[in-house]
């Protein structure tokens, strides 16, 4: 089955698998804070939607689904930027209660560049579906 896939379609499949791995990773990494922070759900839901959109684009591989995947990949840049911002927020330590300080200490353990994984997947997917590389379309 994969022998009939072009390089473009294989890159879209790679990006789709990446969204699946990011979904699992985000569930595992954000599990302790899911009950405390609603924003921790964003990368999980975004990855799940990316997995579905990617699967549909790889299976159908027509102009409509390629365009939907490209729009979604541009959204991945926004999620990467927002995640980078949220992982690097500095707060005023003097005005915090002891409970908040303990929570902030746990927050500082966030991986600073982890959200850029969305940006990397978006770059690879946009290169794979770019017009410069002619892709066969059903």
N, C-alpha and C positions, 0 to 999 in steps of 0.2 A: 504494500500500500504506500509506504513512504518513498518508494522508488519513483513514483509518478509526481512527487512534490518538487516544485521549483525551489530555488534558494530563497526566494521571497516568502513562500509558504512555510518553509522550514524555519525561517527566522520568526515568523508569526507564531508557529508552534512552540518555539523556544521561549518566546515572550509569554505565551499562554501558560506554559509550565512554570515559568518564573512567578507569575501571579499566584499559581497554586502553592508554590513553596513559600511565597511571602505571606499568604493567608495563614498557613500553618505556623510559620515562624511568629507572626504577629499575635496569633492566639496564645502561643506558649509564652512569649515575652511579655505580653500585656495582661496576662491572666490575673496577677496579683492586684492590678489597679483598675480592672474592668468595673468593679463595684463602686469605685470612688470617682472615676473620671469618665464622663460620657465621650470625651474626645478620643479616648483610646479605642473606641469602636470604629472610627473612621477608616484606618488602614485595613481593618479586617473586612468591612463591607466593601470597600473599594477594590480590594483584591478579589473578593468573591464575584463581584460584578465583572471585573477584568477577566476572570477565569471563564465566565459564561460568554462574554462578548468575544473573547479570543477563540473559544471552541467553535462558536457559530461562524466566525470569520474563516477559520481554517477548514471547517467542513464545507461551508457554502462556497467560499472563495469567489465571490462576485463583487462587482463594483460597489454595490450598496454596503455590504458587510465590511469591505476594506475601508470604506470611508468612515463607517461607524467606529471601527477599531482605531483609525487615525485620530478621530475626535477624542476618543477615550484616552489615547496615549498622550495627547496634549493635556488632558485633565490630570494625568499622572505627574506631569511636571508641577502642576499647582499643588497636588497632594505632597509631593517631595518638598517643595518650598515651605508649605505650611507645617509639615512635620519637622523640618529643620528648624524653623522658628520656634515651635512648641518645645522641642527638645533642648533648646538653648536659652530659654527665658531665664533671666536673672531676676530674683526678687529682692526686696529690701529686707535684710536680715534683722535690722533693729526693731522693726514694728511687728515681728512675728511672735506668737505665743509659743510655749514649749512644744505643744502638739504639732503646730505648724512647722516648727524648726525640724522636728523629727521627720515629718512628711517631706519637707524640702531636702533633707539629707538623703532620703531614699530617691527623690527626684533627680538628684545630682548624679545618681548612678546610671542615668539614661545614656545609651550610646549616642554620641553627638551626631555622627554621620550616617546612622542607620536609615533615616528616611530617604537618603539619596539612592537607595536601591530602586525606588520607584522611578527616579530620574534616569537611571541606567537602563531599566527595562523600556522606558519610553523612548530613549535614544535609539536603542537597538531595533525596536519595533518600527519607529518612523523611518529608519534607514531601510529596513526590509520592505516596507510598503511604499517607498518613495517612487515618484513618477520617473525619476532618472533611470531606475532599473526597471525595465519593462517586465511586467508580470503577466503571466497568462491568466486570463479571467474566463470563467465558465459562462 
